Amino acid sequence: MKKIALAAALSLAATTAFAGGVVEPVVEEEVVKAETTSSSGGILIPLLLLIVVAAAIASSGGNDSIPQ
């Protein structure tokens, strides 16, 4: 009987030694690449529009004589 009691006591002591809270897994954060835009992208279209308008004005001017 003493051996059974000793075995029971040792088995309970062994199980409590390993008991503990649940450990949360370590999760590595995902690396996110930041998208960068070119600063010339925002000015390129207005600049081209200005060149087209300037070319249209230059080609329409120069003939000031209007026949009457």
Secondary structure, 3 states (H helix, E strand, C coil): CHHHHHHHHHHHHHHHHHCCCCCCCCCCCCCCCCCCCCCCHHHHHHHHHHHHHHHHHHHHCCCCCCCC
